[in-house]
C-alpha cells in the first residue's frame, strides 16, 4: 500500500518495522526520524541537493519547502496567503486503522473504510453556533473482514458511493491476494449483502503495490488505481505494458455490464479500439496512493509512490487520457536504472526526495471547502513515513510547494478524506480521524471581520 523500494526488504530490521508499523511494509522502515526540514528536492535536470531548515519561521509560520524542487518548471517564490496560515487537526472520531473516508449523497454523515475489513458510518450532528458532533455507529454498515487478505499492504483499501448514494463500491485484496471491487446496494441499515456483485477482479503476482484506489470521475465513470504488481523495479514490466491492467489507472462503467461481466468499457478509452487493454486509461504508475479529481476544475491529481529516490505528484488538467507517467523507465524526473525516457512521458508536477524520514507519498485532495478559504485550490497531501503534510498549487510563475504545519506520528499517515462540503480529513493508522481546521485565532479574526462588515 505505502511501500517504496522492495530492494530493502528482508532481514531482522524489516520484520521489526513490520511489527511496529501495523504490519505495513514501507521502503524506508529503518530510515531516520522526521525533522523540521522541508522536502529535499531538486530542479529539473539538476543533481539532488539537501536544503535544511531550522524549524518555524520568525513569524511562527512553517518554513516553506526549498525553492529548488523537482518540477516541470522552476518552482515559484510567490507566497500567497495559504502559505502563511497555520492549521490544526481536530480529532473527531476513532476507528480501526482507517484508510479511506468519503461523504454520501443525501446525508452529511461520513463513511470510513478500515484496512481490517469494515466500513463504518460516522454520524454527524450539526447545530447553529455549535461545533459539529461526530459519533461512530456501533455496527459496521459492511464487514468483509473474513474475506480479505490482511498481510503487509493488503486489506480493505478504498470505498466510493455512486452519485445518488444508493450503491457502495469497495476495493480490497481477497484471500488469494487479488484486487477485487464489489458493488452493494445500500439499504436503510447498511449494505445489502444479498445484492453483492463482483465488478472487477485482477490477480496480483505479489503482495505489495496493490494500489486499490477508487474515484468516480466527472464523466460518471469509475476510475481504479492498480500498482505494478510488486517487487522492486517492476520485474513484470507492467508499467510500460498497455496490455496489463497492473501499473495503470483504469476507467470502467460499473453500471453498463453485459454478457455476464461486472462492468463495461467506455468507448472513449484510449485503447478501446486496440493497442492495449481497453480498460486502461493511464499507464506508467508504480503504486498510486491516492488519486482524486478536483471538484471545480475536473483535473486529475495522482500521487505515485516511488522506489529508492523520489515521490511524485502529477496533475492532469484534461483528466489524463492515455497519459504515460513513466514508470519503470522514470522515477521522478530521472531515468530509472539506466532506462530511456518514453517519448510520450508525462512528467510529474512536483517530486520530492527520500531524505529526513520521507519515503512514501500519501495523496490527498484539492481543497474546495469553506472553513479554509485561503486554501481554495490547494492540493493537500503528505508523506506516510515522516507524517508531514504538504500543499501545492500550479501557478503561472511555476508550482508553489510548501510544507504545512500539520504533523502526524511517523508511519501513521494512511490517507486523506473529504466530505460533501469539501472539508478535508487526515486518517491516521493509530486509529484517529482528524478534520483539518483553522486555528481559534483565525476563527475569532474571521468572526470579528464579519461583524464589522455586517
Kinemage of the C-alpha trace (Angstrom):
@kinemage 1
@onewidth
@group {chain A} dominant
@subgroup {mainchain}
@vectorlist {calphas} color= white
{ca unk a 1} P 0.000 0.000 0.000
{ca unk a 2} L 2.535 2.565 1.089
{ca unk a 3} L 5.707 0.714 0.177
{ca unk a 4} L 8.576 2.219 -1.702
{ca unk a 5} L 11.586 0.166 -2.725
{ca unk a 6} L 11.288 -3.591 -2.496
{ca unk a 7} L 15.074 -3.816 -2.522
{ca unk a 8} L 15.380 -3.173 1.188
{ca unk a 9} L 13.025 -5.929 2.264
{ca unk a 10} L 14.046 -8.902 4.318
{ca unk a 11} L 16.220 -9.260 7.374
{ca unk a 12} L 15.546 -8.663 11.063
{ca unk a 13} L 15.202 -4.883 10.771
{ca unk a 14} L 12.430 -5.169 8.174
{ca unk a 15} L 10.443 -7.613 10.260
{ca unk a 16} L 10.797 -5.358 13.279
{ca unk a 17} L 9.386 -2.493 11.240
{ca unk a 18} L 6.512 -4.637 10.078
{ca unk a 19} L 5.569 -5.317 13.676
{ca unk a 20} L 5.871 -1.741 14.803
{ca unk a 21} L 4.147 -0.212 11.767
{ca unk a 22} L 0.928 -2.229 11.972
{ca unk a 23} L 2.226 -4.807 9.524
{ca unk a 24} L 2.640 -2.251 6.739
{ca unk a 25} L 5.675 -2.613 4.519
{ca unk a 26} L 7.429 0.705 3.981
{ca unk a 27} L 10.602 1.128 1.994
{ca unk a 28} L 12.470 3.328 4.460
{ca unk a 29} L 11.388 1.374 7.509
{ca unk a 30} L 14.806 1.667 9.084
{ca unk a 31} L 15.301 5.264 7.982
{ca unk a 32} L 15.938 8.339 10.059
{ca unk a 33} L 13.293 10.094 12.098
{ca unk a 34} L 11.409 13.042 10.692
{ca unk a 35} L 12.682 16.593 11.068
{ca unk a 36} L 11.547 20.145 10.539
{ca unk a 37} L 13.253 20.307 7.166
{ca unk a 38} L 11.232 20.891 4.065
{ca unk a 39} L 11.257 18.229 1.378
{ca unk a 40} L 14.671 17.646 -0.140
{ca unk a 41} L 14.191 18.418 -3.797
{ca unk a 42} L 15.975 19.319 -6.998
{ca unk a 43} L 15.459 21.486 -10.007
{ca unk a 44} L 14.600 19.673 -13.192
{ca unk a 45} L 17.747 18.141 -14.723
{ca unk a 46} L 19.860 19.177 -11.706
{ca unk a 47} L 21.529 16.983 -9.106
{ca unk a 48} L 19.882 16.267 -5.748
{ca unk a 49} L 20.597 18.781 -3.010
{ca unk a 50} L 19.621 18.848 0.634
{ca unk a 51} L 18.141 22.053 1.987
{ca unk a 52} L 17.969 22.148 5.764
{ca unk a 53} L 15.564 24.179 7.864
{ca unk a 54} L 15.768 25.353 11.444
{ca unk a 55} L 12.046 24.846 12.050
{ca unk a 56} L 9.415 27.536 12.109
{ca unk a 57} L 9.964 30.960 10.661
{ca unk a 58} L 10.395 34.087 12.756
{ca unk a 59} L 6.690 34.870 12.465
{ca unk a 60} L 5.696 31.417 13.734
{ca unk a 61} L 4.597 30.103 10.348
{ca unk a 62} L 6.094 26.935 8.888
{ca unk a 63} L 9.176 27.339 6.729
{ca unk a 64} L 8.433 26.886 3.025
{ca unk a 65} L 9.719 23.929 1.147
{ca unk a 66} L 13.079 24.602 -0.529
{ca unk a 67} L 12.892 26.913 -3.511
{ca unk a 68} L 14.582 24.309 -5.681
{ca unk a 69} L 12.215 21.463 -6.367
{ca unk a 70} L 11.679 18.776 -8.914
{ca unk a 71} L 9.063 20.409 -11.111
{ca unk a 72} L 8.070 20.753 -14.720
{ca unk a 73} L 9.034 24.418 -14.399
{ca unk a 74} L 11.109 26.316 -11.831
{ca unk a 75} L 9.289 26.498 -8.512
{ca unk a 76} L 7.644 29.827 -7.746
{ca unk a 77} L 8.820 32.083 -4.935
{ca unk a 78} L 5.332 33.526 -4.503
{ca unk a 79} L 3.840 33.499 -1.007
{ca unk a 80} L 0.061 33.535 -1.324
{ca unk a 81} L -1.940 33.743 1.930
{ca unk a 82} L -2.289 29.974 2.351
{ca unk a 83} L 1.465 29.555 2.733
{ca unk a 84} L 1.334 31.569 5.965
{ca unk a 85} L -1.810 30.166 7.589
{ca unk a 86} L -1.481 27.746 10.482
{ca unk a 87} L -3.811 24.790 10.702
{ca unk a 88} L -4.904 22.407 13.445
{ca unk a 89} L -6.102 18.812 13.487
{ca unk a 90} L -9.335 18.203 15.368
{ca unk a 91} L -9.804 14.513 16.224
{ca unk a 92} L -13.481 13.880 15.536
{ca unk a 93} L -13.655 10.082 15.866
{ca unk a 94} L -11.644 6.899 16.208
{ca unk a 95} L -11.720 3.706 14.186
{ca unk a 96} L -9.646 0.595 13.477
{ca unk a 97} L -6.853 1.501 11.024
{ca unk a 98} L -8.878 3.863 8.820
{ca unk a 99} L -7.656 4.127 5.210
{ca unk a 100} L -10.462 5.966 3.383
{ca unk a 101} L -13.214 8.474 4.172
{ca unk a 102} L -15.986 9.765 1.915
{ca unk a 103} L -19.311 11.540 2.118
{ca unk a 104} L -22.544 10.188 0.682
{ca unk a 105} L -25.291 11.933 -1.243
{ca unk a 106} L -28.366 12.661 0.850
{ca unk a 107} L -26.622 12.691 4.210
{ca unk a 108} L -23.990 14.742 5.994
{ca unk a 109} L -22.534 11.654 7.640
{ca unk a 110} L -19.075 10.244 6.926
{ca unk a 111} L -18.227 6.720 5.825
{ca unk a 112} L -14.865 5.224 6.730
{ca unk a 113} L -13.144 2.121 5.360
{ca unk a 114} L -10.861 0.326 7.793
{ca unk a 115} L -7.982 -1.732 6.446
{ca unk a 116} L -9.141 -4.550 8.716
{ca unk a 117} L -12.240 -5.064 6.579
{ca unk a 118} L -15.095 -2.960 7.945
{ca unk a 119} L -16.925 0.117 6.689
{ca unk a 120} L -18.322 2.282 9.482
{ca unk a 121} L -20.704 5.215 9.486
{ca unk a 122} L -19.736 8.332 11.415
{ca unk a 123} L -22.920 10.206 12.246
{ca unk a 124} L -22.557 13.991 12.205
{ca unk a 125} L -24.868 16.205 14.242
{ca unk a 126} L -24.961 19.905 13.469
{ca unk a 127} L -26.481 22.798 15.399
{ca unk a 128} L -26.402 26.538 14.805
{ca unk a 129} L -23.474 28.265 16.507
{ca unk a 130} L -22.275 24.919 17.863
{ca unk a 131} L -19.357 22.752 16.737
{ca unk a 132} L -20.265 19.628 14.806
{ca unk a 133} L -20.509 16.438 16.834
{ca unk a 134} L -19.491 13.043 15.487
{ca unk a 135} L -20.296 9.513 16.644
{ca unk a 136} L -19.221 6.184 15.151
{ca unk a 137} L -22.125 3.784 14.789
{ca unk a 138} L -21.630 0.621 16.828
{ca unk a 139} L -22.490 -1.676 13.940
{ca unk a 140} L -20.478 -1.506 10.690
{ca unk a 141} L -22.502 -0.961 7.524
{ca unk a 142} L -20.305 -3.649 5.935
{ca unk a 143} L -17.968 -6.271 7.369
{ca unk a 144} L -15.825 -8.321 4.967
{ca unk a 145} L -13.013 -8.950 7.433
{ca unk a 146} L -13.251 -12.717 6.860
{ca unk a 147} L -12.827 -12.292 3.113
{ca unk a 148} L -9.708 -10.143 2.854
{ca unk a 149} L -6.008 -10.882 2.912
{ca unk a 150} L -4.507 -8.932 5.758
{ca unk a 151} L -0.736 -9.095 5.418
{ca unk a 152} L 1.583 -6.176 4.633
{ca unk a 153} L -0.121 -3.720 2.274
{ca unk a 154} L -3.297 -5.707 1.752
{ca unk a 155} L -6.822 -5.496 3.146
{ca unk a 156} L -9.770 -3.201 2.549
{ca unk a 157} L -8.244 -0.340 0.571
{ca unk a 158} L -10.928 2.121 -0.503
{ca unk a 159} L -14.621 2.844 -0.918
{ca unk a 160} L -16.833 5.032 -3.104
{ca unk a 161} L -20.534 5.742 -3.480
{ca unk a 162} L -22.490 6.229 -6.673
{ca unk a 163} L -23.600 9.815 -7.245
{ca unk a 164} L -27.055 9.126 -5.817
{ca unk a 165} L -25.631 7.333 -2.760
{ca unk a 166} L -27.573 4.153 -3.470
{ca unk a 167} L -24.618 1.953 -4.392
{ca unk a 168} L -21.475 1.267 -2.389
{ca unk a 169} L -18.248 0.164 -4.082
{ca unk a 170} L -15.396 -1.327 -2.066
{ca unk a 171} L -11.853 -2.159 -3.164
{ca unk a 172} L -9.885 -4.842 -1.338
{ca unk a 173} L -7.468 -7.741 -1.696
{ca unk a 174} L -9.192 -11.099 -1.307
{ca unk a 175} L -7.779 -14.121 0.457
{ca unk a 176} L -5.825 -15.088 -2.657
{ca unk a 177} L -4.258 -11.605 -2.812
{ca unk a 178} L -6.172 -10.468 -5.911
{ca unk a 179} L -7.503 -6.932 -6.232
{ca unk a 180} L -11.307 -7.049 -6.117
{ca unk a 181} L -14.012 -4.410 -6.479
{ca unk a 182} L -17.503 -5.279 -5.258
{ca unk a 183} L -20.746 -3.357 -5.547
{ca unk a 184} L -23.548 -3.359 -2.961
{ca unk a 185} L -26.938 -1.752 -2.886
{ca unk a 186} L -27.450 0.419 0.179
{ca unk a 187} L -30.349 -0.407 2.494
{ca unk a 188} L -31.674 1.541 5.448
{ca unk a 189} L -29.245 -0.146 7.862
{ca unk a 190} L -26.210 -0.550 5.647
{ca unk a 191} L -25.005 -2.501 2.650
{ca unk a 192} L -27.395 -5.149 1.334
{ca unk a 193} L -25.279 -8.295 1.425
{ca unk a 194} L -27.599 -10.152 -0.946
{ca unk a 195} L -27.001 -7.520 -3.633
{ca unk a 196} L -23.265 -8.083 -3.761
{ca unk a 197} L -21.837 -8.088 -7.287
{ca unk a 198} L -18.198 -8.582 -8.204
{ca unk a 199} L -17.353 -5.740 -10.566
{ca unk a 200} L -13.664 -6.402 -11.210
{ca unk a 201} L -11.028 -8.908 -10.166
{ca unk a 202} L -7.330 -8.625 -11.062
{ca unk a 203} L -4.809 -11.243 -9.953
{ca unk a 204} L -1.746 -9.918 -8.139
{ca unk a 205} L 1.599 -11.707 -8.555
{ca unk a 206} L 2.997 -10.322 -5.274
{ca unk a 207} L 1.572 -8.983 -2.010
{ca unk a 208} L 2.633 -5.358 -2.399
{ca unk a 209} L 1.910 -2.428 -4.754
{ca unk a 210} L -1.806 -3.156 -4.763
{ca unk a 211} L -2.949 0.415 -5.278
{ca unk a 212} L -6.667 -0.126 -4.912
{ca unk a 213} L -7.890 3.478 -5.121
{ca unk a 214} L -11.401 4.280 -6.346
{ca unk a 215} L -12.903 7.541 -7.586
{ca unk a 216} L -15.864 8.452 -9.727
{ca unk a 217} L -14.808 10.952 -12.352
{ca unk a 218} L -16.739 13.986 -13.568
{ca unk a 219} L -17.855 11.812 -16.515
{ca unk a 220} L -19.637 9.434 -14.120
{ca unk a 221} L -17.289 6.516 -14.783
{ca unk a 222} L -15.350 4.644 -12.108
{ca unk a 223} L -11.569 5.082 -12.046
{ca unk a 224} L -9.438 2.364 -10.453
{ca unk a 225} L -5.765 2.607 -9.500
{ca unk a 226} L -3.616 -0.546 -9.602
{ca unk a 227} L 0.061 -0.826 -8.706
{ca unk a 228} L 2.630 -2.574 -10.878
{ca unk a 229} L 2.216 -5.945 -9.154
{ca unk a 230} L 5.026 -5.668 -6.622
{ca unk a 231} L 8.658 -6.379 -6.040
{ca unk a 232} L 11.401 -3.906 -6.861
{ca unk a 233} L 11.835 -2.304 -10.265
{ca unk a 234} L 8.621 -3.658 -11.812
{ca unk a 235} L 10.052 -7.056 -12.837
{ca unk a 236} L 6.957 -7.855 -14.903
{ca unk a 237} L 7.234 -4.617 -16.874
{ca unk a 238} L 3.620 -3.790 -16.067
{ca unk a 239} L 4.047 -0.023 -16.002
{ca unk a 240} L 5.002 0.239 -19.678
{ca unk a 241} L 2.761 -2.568 -20.897
{ca unk a 242} L -0.605 -1.135 -22.017
{ca unk a 243} L -1.976 -4.648 -22.250
{ca unk a 244} L -1.587 -5.128 -18.494
{ca unk a 245} L -4.155 -3.807 -16.042
{ca unk a 246} L -1.374 -3.563 -13.450
{ca unk a 247} L 0.684 -0.391 -13.278
{ca unk a 248} L -2.320 1.511 -14.604
{ca unk a 249} L -5.316 3.633 -13.791
{ca unk a 250} L -8.420 2.120 -15.319
{ca unk a 251} L -11.696 3.699 -16.426
{ca unk a 252} L -14.767 1.452 -16.411
{ca unk a 253} L -18.542 1.727 -16.363
{ca unk a 254} L -19.795 -0.394 -13.452
{ca unk a 255} L -23.437 0.116 -14.464
{ca unk a 256} L -23.086 -0.894 -18.090
{ca unk a 257} L -22.307 -4.560 -17.586
{ca unk a 258} L -23.206 -7.017 -20.332
{ca unk a 259} L -22.584 -10.679 -21.163
{ca unk a 260} L -22.151 -11.626 -17.535
{ca unk a 261} L -19.376 -9.111 -16.874
{ca unk a 262} L -19.342 -6.793 -13.881
{ca unk a 263} L -18.627 -3.704 -15.977
{ca unk a 264} L -18.415 -2.357 -19.497
{ca unk a 265} L -15.672 -0.288 -21.103
{ca unk a 266} L -16.450 3.297 -22.157
{ca unk a 267} L -15.833 3.708 -25.868
{ca unk a 268} L -13.764 6.838 -25.250
{ca unk a 269} L -10.940 4.927 -23.574
{ca unk a 270} L -7.552 5.278 -25.331
{ca unk a 271} L -7.228 1.563 -26.184
{ca unk a 272} L -10.891 0.860 -26.815
{ca unk a 273} L -10.143 0.039 -30.451
{ca unk a 274} L -6.885 -1.817 -29.784
{ca unk a 275} L -3.256 -1.310 -28.875
{ca unk a 276} L -3.758 -2.151 -25.208
{ca unk a 277} L -6.251 -3.356 -22.652
{ca unk a 278} L -9.479 -1.427 -23.265
{ca unk a 279} L -9.934 -0.690 -19.545
{ca unk a 280} L -6.613 1.167 -19.296
{ca unk a 281} L -6.847 4.957 -19.043
{ca unk a 282} L -3.338 5.850 -17.810
{ca unk a 283} L -0.124 3.796 -17.877
{ca unk a 284} L 3.242 4.053 -16.146
{ca unk a 285} L 2.280 4.164 -12.461
{ca unk a 286} L 4.134 2.276 -9.752
{ca unk a 287} L 1.766 2.319 -6.786
{ca unk a 288} L -0.785 5.162 -6.904
{ca unk a 289} L -1.790 6.018 -3.336
{ca unk a 290} L -4.053 8.080 -3.923
{ca unk a 291} L -5.662 9.885 -6.856
{ca unk a 292} L -8.554 12.362 -6.876
{ca unk a 293} L -10.449 14.772 -9.115
{ca unk a 294} L -10.647 18.489 -8.419
{ca unk a 295} L -14.361 19.143 -7.984
{ca unk a 296} L -14.071 22.609 -9.528
{ca unk a 297} L -11.734 22.062 -12.487
{ca unk a 298} L -12.063 18.269 -13.101
{ca unk a 299} L -8.248 17.999 -13.071
{ca unk a 300} L -6.940 14.594 -12.017
{ca unk a 301} L -4.246 14.551 -9.301
{ca unk a 302} L -2.173 11.387 -8.844
{ca unk a 303} L 0.271 10.640 -6.027
{ca unk a 304} L 2.544 7.774 -7.061
{ca unk a 305} L 4.791 6.047 -4.522
{ca unk a 306} L 8.388 5.946 -5.690
{ca unk a 307} L 11.096 3.376 -5.245
{ca unk a 308} L 14.507 4.457 -3.952
{ca unk a 309} L 14.659 8.187 -4.585
{ca unk a 310} L 11.568 10.240 -5.418
{ca unk a 311} L 7.876 10.561 -4.624
{ca unk a 312} L 5.692 12.027 -7.382
{ca unk a 313} L 2.601 14.201 -7.645
{ca unk a 314} L 1.173 14.633 -11.137
{ca unk a 315} L -1.718 16.851 -12.207
{ca unk a 316} L -3.565 16.160 -15.455
{ca unk a 317} L -5.836 19.108 -16.322
{ca unk a 318} L -7.573 17.174 -19.104
{ca unk a 319} L -8.193 14.082 -16.984
{ca unk a 320} L -5.178 12.262 -18.374
{ca unk a 321} L -6.492 10.473 -21.474
{ca unk a 322} L -3.763 7.999 -22.479
{ca unk a 323} L -1.071 9.608 -20.295
{ca unk a 324} L 2.125 7.662 -19.574
{ca unk a 325} L 3.554 8.617 -16.160
{ca unk a 326} L 6.849 6.927 -16.943
{ca unk a 327} L 7.373 4.036 -14.535
{ca unk a 328} L 9.500 1.872 -14.741
{ca unk a 329} L 11.643 3.929 -17.092
{ca unk a 330} L 11.348 7.081 -14.999
{ca unk a 331} L 11.350 7.849 -11.281
{ca unk a 332} L 10.550 11.490 -10.672
{ca unk a 333} L 12.326 13.410 -13.404
{ca unk a 334} L 15.206 10.969 -13.731
{ca unk a 335} L 15.633 7.921 -15.899
{ca unk a 336} L 15.337 4.835 -13.730
{ca unk a 337} L 18.120 2.273 -13.614
{ca unk a 338} L 19.638 3.184 -16.973
{ca unk a 339} L 16.349 3.238 -18.875
{ca unk a 340} L 15.359 5.779 -21.528
{ca unk a 341} L 12.561 8.294 -21.020
{ca unk a 342} L 9.465 7.280 -23.018
{ca unk a 343} L 8.620 9.614 -25.882
{ca unk a 344} L 5.102 10.084 -24.502
{ca unk a 345} L 6.159 10.593 -20.874
{ca unk a 346} L 4.011 12.970 -18.826
{ca unk a 347} L 6.286 14.249 -16.038
{ca unk a 348} L 5.043 14.993 -12.535
{ca unk a 349} L 4.243 18.491 -11.370
{ca unk a 350} L 6.459 18.054 -8.307
{ca unk a 351} L 8.528 15.303 -6.743
{ca unk a 352} L 10.477 15.125 -3.512
{ca unk a 353} L 13.428 13.057 -2.385
{ca unk a 354} L 13.827 10.376 0.276
{ca unk a 355} L 15.501 12.420 2.992
{ca unk a 356} L 14.722 13.184 6.624
{ca unk a 357} L 12.481 10.157 7.018
{ca unk a 358} L 10.392 10.730 3.877
{ca unk a 359} L 9.786 7.736 1.646
{ca unk a 360} L 6.152 7.191 0.653
{ca unk a 361} L 3.718 9.787 -0.662
{ca unk a 362} L 0.115 9.772 0.530
{ca unk a 363} L -2.124 11.534 -1.972
{ca unk a 364} L -4.910 13.870 -0.936
{ca unk a 365} L -7.387 16.299 -2.447
{ca unk a 366} L -7.689 19.765 -3.863
{ca unk a 367} L -9.323 21.796 -1.113
{ca unk a 368} L -12.762 23.147 -2.094
{ca unk a 369} L -14.381 23.658 1.306
{ca unk a 370} L -15.375 26.860 3.092
{ca unk a 371} L -13.715 26.848 6.521
{ca unk a 372} L -10.249 27.411 4.995
{ca unk a 373} L -10.915 29.947 2.227
{ca unk a 374} L -7.211 30.743 1.790
{ca unk a 375} L -6.631 27.133 0.750
{ca unk a 376} L -9.149 27.132 -2.079
{ca unk a 377} L -7.499 25.291 -4.976
{ca unk a 378} L -4.538 23.988 -2.942
{ca unk a 379} L -3.750 20.291 -3.323
{ca unk a 380} L -3.048 18.921 0.177
{ca unk a 381} L -1.129 15.664 0.563
{ca unk a 382} L 1.525 14.122 2.800
{ca unk a 383} L 4.197 11.509 3.435
{ca unk a 384} L 3.393 8.280 5.276
{ca unk a 385} L 6.870 7.761 6.664
{ca unk a 386} L 7.588 11.240 8.038
{ca unk a 387} L 3.988 12.145 8.887
{ca unk a 388} L 4.325 15.563 7.228
{ca unk a 389} L 1.684 17.317 5.145
{ca unk a 390} L 2.352 19.479 2.081
{ca unk a 391} L 0.447 21.873 -0.126
{ca unk a 392} L 0.995 22.580 -3.806
{ca unk a 393} L -0.648 24.699 -6.480
{ca unk a 394} L 0.378 25.277 -10.066
{ca unk a 395} L 0.659 28.973 -10.895
{ca unk a 396} L 1.737 30.935 -13.966
{ca unk a 397} L 5.071 31.543 -12.233
{ca unk a 398} L 5.535 27.837 -11.520
{ca unk a 399} L 4.414 25.393 -8.826
{ca unk a 400} L 4.163 26.704 -5.262
{ca unk a 401} L 5.173 23.844 -2.971
{ca unk a 402} L 5.142 24.205 0.824
{ca unk a 403} L 5.419 22.128 3.968
{ca unk a 404} L 2.363 22.720 6.154
{ca unk a 405} L 2.433 22.780 9.934
{ca unk a 406} L 0.288 19.630 10.342
{ca unk a 407} L 2.299 16.664 11.636
{ca unk a 408} L 1.296 13.093 12.429
{ca unk a 409} L 3.442 10.445 14.041
{ca unk a 410} L 5.775 8.675 11.658
{ca unk a 411} L 4.307 5.775 9.698
{ca unk a 412} L 0.707 6.577 10.601
{ca unk a 413} L -0.496 8.942 7.821
{ca unk a 414} L -2.626 6.429 5.972
{ca unk a 415} L -4.907 8.594 3.879
{ca unk a 416} L -6.896 11.785 3.403
{ca unk a 417} L -10.651 12.129 3.058
{ca unk a 418} L -13.197 14.727 2.035
{ca unk a 419} L -16.856 15.182 2.983
{ca unk a 420} L -19.799 16.503 0.980
{ca unk a 421} L -18.932 20.064 1.972
{ca unk a 422} L -15.381 19.788 0.657
{ca unk a 423} L -13.804 19.777 4.110
{ca unk a 424} L -10.709 17.618 4.494
{ca unk a 425} L -9.714 14.929 6.952
{ca unk a 426} L -6.480 13.097 7.728
{ca unk a 427} L -6.744 9.429 8.653
{ca unk a 428} L -4.103 8.035 10.949
{ca unk a 429} L -3.363 4.341 11.297
{ca unk a 430} L -3.160 4.876 15.045
{ca unk a 431} L -6.946 4.984 14.814
{ca unk a 432} L -7.755 8.686 14.730
{ca unk a 433} L -9.906 10.529 12.191
{ca unk a 434} L -8.870 14.185 12.141
{ca unk a 435} L -10.514 17.174 10.476
{ca unk a 436} L -8.257 19.963 9.161
{ca unk a 437} L -9.401 23.253 10.660
{ca unk a 438} L -8.229 26.842 11.172
{ca unk a 439} L -6.780 27.895 14.498
{ca unk a 440} L -9.070 29.521 17.057
{ca unk a 441} L -7.263 32.810 16.471
{ca unk a 442} L -8.192 32.655 12.771
{ca unk a 443} L -11.798 31.815 13.645
{ca unk a 444} L -12.020 34.776 16.041
{ca unk a 445} L -10.493 37.112 13.460
{ca unk a 446} L -12.942 35.967 10.767
{ca unk a 447} L -15.897 36.428 13.104
{ca unk a 448} L -14.714 39.917 14.068
{ca unk a 449} L -14.307 40.862 10.396
{ca unk a 450} L -17.774 39.548 9.588
{ca unk a 451} L -19.265 41.529 12.463
{ca unk a 452} L -17.636 44.705 11.181
{ca unk a 453} L -18.877 44.086 7.651
{ca unk a 454} L -22.357 43.290 8.949
